[in-house]
Amino acid sequence: MKGWTVVYSDGFPPSVELRRTVLDQQRIPAVVLNKKDSSYLFGFVELYVLDEDVTRARELLDNQDALSDDS
């Protein structure tokens, strides 16, 4: 996807959707791309943001992960 960068990926789709919601609340456009194979359920789900939002998105997600680790 030209102009978009992966900022997070996981094998557990709800984890990716949670992070997409965090970005959406901060008005950062984000797209979830499910690369899991439907027959065998392996692969990853990726979260993309526009290239111009990468730094801000990663900072927000890092802060979100740090808060989750503290609880």
Protein Blocks (a to p, Z undefined) as FASTA:
>chain_A
ZZiacfbdcfblklmmmmmmmmmmnopacddddfbdfklopacddddddfklmmmmmmmm
mmmmmmmmmZZ
